[in-house]
Amino acid sequence: MSLEELNKIIAVKQMDLEECEQELNSRYYPSIVRIAMMDYIVNLQEQLEEYNKSMQNL
């Protein structure tokens, strides 16, 4: 994977993470939806950490 591709992936995931966090905090959702959103947010954060580690190894 090239550096440019990695940067694009990181940017998209970061935007998605920010939008999910904002949506979760700004609207009411049933508990099950909130749990699913929080799980997705955690997964995005973990993926971003992995991509950032990959960036350091390039």
C-alpha positions as CSV (number, residue, x, y, z in Angstrom):
1,M,0.0,0.0,0.0
2,S,1.4,3.4,-0.9
3,L,1.7,6.3,1.4
4,E,-0.9,8.2,-0.5
5,E,-3.4,5.4,-0.2
6,L,-2.7,5.1,3.5
7,N,-3.3,8.8,4.0
8,K,-6.6,8.7,2.1
9,I,-7.8,5.7,4.2
10,I,-6.8,7.5,7.5
11,A,-8.5,10.7,6.4
12,V,-11.8,8.9,5.6
13,K,-11.8,6.8,8.8
14,Q,-11.0,10.0,10.8
15,M,-13.9,11.8,9.2
16,D,-16.2,8.8,9.8
17,L,-15.1,8.6,13.5
18,E,-15.8,12.3,14.0
19,E,-19.2,12.1,12.4
20,C,-20.2,9.1,14.5
21,E,-19.1,10.7,17.7
22,Q,-20.9,13.9,16.9
23,E,-24.1,12.0,15.9
24,L,-24.0,9.9,19.0
25,N,-23.7,12.9,21.3
26,S,-26.2,15.1,19.5
27,R,-29.3,12.9,19.1
28,Y,-31.3,10.4,21.1
29,Y,-30.9,6.7,20.1
30,P,-32.3,3.6,21.7
31,S,-29.7,1.8,23.9
32,I,-29.0,-1.0,21.4
33,V,-28.3,1.6,18.7
34,R,-26.0,3.5,21.0
35,I,-24.1,0.3,21.9
36,A,-23.7,-0.5,18.2
37,M,-22.4,3.0,17.5
38,M,-20.0,2.9,20.4
39,D,-18.7,-0.4,19.2
40,Y,-18.2,1.0,15.7
41,I,-16.4,4.0,17.2
42,V,-14.0,1.8,19.2
43,N,-13.3,-0.3,16.0
44,L,-12.5,2.9,14.1
45,Q,-10.2,4.1,16.8
46,E,-8.4,0.8,16.8
47,Q,-8.0,0.8,13.0
48,L,-6.7,4.3,13.1
49,E,-4.1,3.3,15.7
50,E,-3.0,0.5,13.4
51,Y,-2.8,2.7,10.4
52,N,-0.8,5.3,12.4
53,K,1.7,2.5,13.4
54,S,1.9,1.5,9.7
55,M,2.7,5.1,8.8
56,Q,5.6,5.2,11.4
57,N,7.1,2.0,9.8
58,L,7.2,3.5,6.3
